[in-house]
Amino acid sequence: MPMAVLNHNRVMGYLVPAKLYEQVTERLEDLELIEVIKTRSGEQGIPVSLDGL
């Protein structure tokens, strides 16, 4: 379970299990990628040949 770290009754940080932290960061990365995809969805591709790479 997540746990709050207090200093004089003010939250200074949170402790979360490593597995939960990994799940949260993966989800945030997915959301960032979705935004990139939405931004680039209207772009036109540029044709290239394999030799040109």
Distance bins in CASP14 RR format, pairs under 12 A and 6 or more apart:
PFRMAT RR
TARGET T0000
AUTHOR 0000-0000-0000
RMODE 2
METHOD distances of the structure
MODEL  1
1 14 0 0 0 0 0 1 0 0 0 0 0
1 15 0 0 0 0 1 0 0 0 0 0 0
1 16 0 0 0 0 1 0 0 0 0 0 0
1 17 1 0 0 1 0 0 0 0 0 0 0
1 20 0 0 0 0 1 0 0 0 0 0 0
2 11 0 0 0 0 0 1 0 0 0 0 0
2 13 0 0 0 0 1 0 0 0 0 0 0
2 14 1 0 1 0 0 0 0 0 0 0 0
2 15 1 0 0 1 0 0 0 0 0 0 0
2 16 1 0 1 0 0 0 0 0 0 0 0
2 17 1 0 0 1 0 0 0 0 0 0 0
2 18 0 0 0 0 0 1 0 0 0 0 0
2 19 0 0 0 0 0 1 0 0 0 0 0
2 20 1 0 0 1 0 0 0 0 0 0 0
2 21 0 0 0 0 1 0 0 0 0 0 0
2 24 0 0 0 0 0 1 0 0 0 0 0
3 11 0 0 0 0 0 1 0 0 0 0 0
3 12 0 0 0 0 0 1 0 0 0 0 0
3 13 0 0 0 0 1 0 0 0 0 0 0
3 14 1 0 0 1 0 0 0 0 0 0 0
3 15 1 0 1 0 0 0 0 0 0 0 0
3 16 1 0 0 1 0 0 0 0 0 0 0
3 17 0 0 0 0 1 0 0 0 0 0 0
3 20 0 0 0 0 0 1 0 0 0 0 0
4 10 0 0 0 0 1 0 0 0 0 0 0
4 11 1 0 1 0 0 0 0 0 0 0 0
4 12 0 0 0 0 1 0 0 0 0 0 0
4 13 1 0 0 1 0 0 0 0 0 0 0
4 14 1 0 1 0 0 0 0 0 0 0 0
4 15 1 0 0 1 0 0 0 0 0 0 0
4 16 0 0 0 0 0 1 0 0 0 0 0
5 11 1 0 0 1 0 0 0 0 0 0 0
5 12 1 0 1 0 0 0 0 0 0 0 0
5 13 1 0 1 0 0 0 0 0 0 0 0
5 14 1 0 0 1 0 0 0 0 0 0 0
5 15 1 0 0 1 0 0 0 0 0 0 0
5 16 0 0 0 0 0 1 0 0 0 0 0
6 12 1 0 0 1 0 0 0 0 0 0 0
6 13 0 0 0 0 1 0 0 0 0 0 0
6 14 0 0 0 0 0 1 0 0 0 0 0
6 15 0 0 0 0 0 1 0 0 0 0 0
7 13 0 0 0 0 1 0 0 0 0 0 0
14 20 0 0 0 0 0 1 0 0 0 0 0
14 21 0 0 0 0 1 0 0 0 0 0 0
14 24 0 0 0 0 0 1 0 0 0 0 0
15 21 0 0 0 0 1 0 0 0 0 0 0
16 22 0 0 0 0 1 0 0 0 0 0 0
16 23 0 0 0 0 1 0 0 0 0 0 0
16 24 1 0 0 1 0 0 0 0 0 0 0
16 25 0 0 0 0 0 1 0 0 0 0 0
17 23 0 0 0 0 1 0 0 0 0 0 0
17 24 0 0 0 0 0 1 0 0 0 0 0
18 24 0 0 0 0 0 1 0 0 0 0 0
18 25 0 0 0 0 0 1 0 0 0 0 0
19 25 0 0 0 0 0 1 0 0 0 0 0
19 26 0 0 0 0 0 1 0 0 0 0 0
20 26 0 0 0 0 0 1 0 0 0 0 0
20 27 0 0 0 0 0 1 0 0 0 0 0
21 27 0 0 0 0 0 1 0 0 0 0 0
21 28 0 0 0 0 0 1 0 0 0 0 0
22 28 0 0 0 0 0 1 0 0 0 0 0
22 29 0 0 0 0 0 1 0 0 0 0 0
23 29 0 0 0 0 0 1 0 0 0 0 0
23 30 0 0 0 0 0 1 0 0 0 0 0
24 30 0 0 0 0 0 1 0 0 0 0 0
24 31 0 0 0 0 0 1 0 0 0 0 0
25 31 0 0 0 0 0 1 0 0 0 0 0
25 32 0 0 0 0 0 1 0 0 0 0 0
26 32 0 0 0 0 0 1 0 0 0 0 0
26 33 0 0 0 0 0 1 0 0 0 0 0
27 33 0 0 0 0 0 1 0 0 0 0 0
27 34 0 0 0 0 0 1 0 0 0 0 0
28 34 0 0 0 0 0 1 0 0 0 0 0
28 35 0 0 0 0 0 1 0 0 0 0 0
29 35 0 0 0 0 0 1 0 0 0 0 0
29 36 0 0 0 0 0 1 0 0 0 0 0
30 36 0 0 0 0 0 1 0 0 0 0 0
30 37 0 0 0 0 0 1 0 0 0 0 0
31 37 0 0 0 0 0 1 0 0 0 0 0
31 38 0 0 0 0 0 1 0 0 0 0 0
32 38 0 0 0 0 0 1 0 0 0 0 0
32 39 0 0 0 0 0 1 0 0 0 0 0
33 39 0 0 0 0 0 1 0 0 0 0 0
33 40 0 0 0 0 0 1 0 0 0 0 0
34 40 0 0 0 0 0 1 0 0 0 0 0
34 41 0 0 0 0 0 1 0 0 0 0 0
35 41 0 0 0 0 0 1 0 0 0 0 0
36 43 0 0 0 0 0 1 0 0 0 0 0
37 43 0 0 0 0 0 1 0 0 0 0 0
46 52 0 0 0 0 0 1 0 0 0 0 0
46 53 0 0 0 0 0 1 0 0 0 0 0
47 53 0 0 0 0 0 1 0 0 0 0 0
END
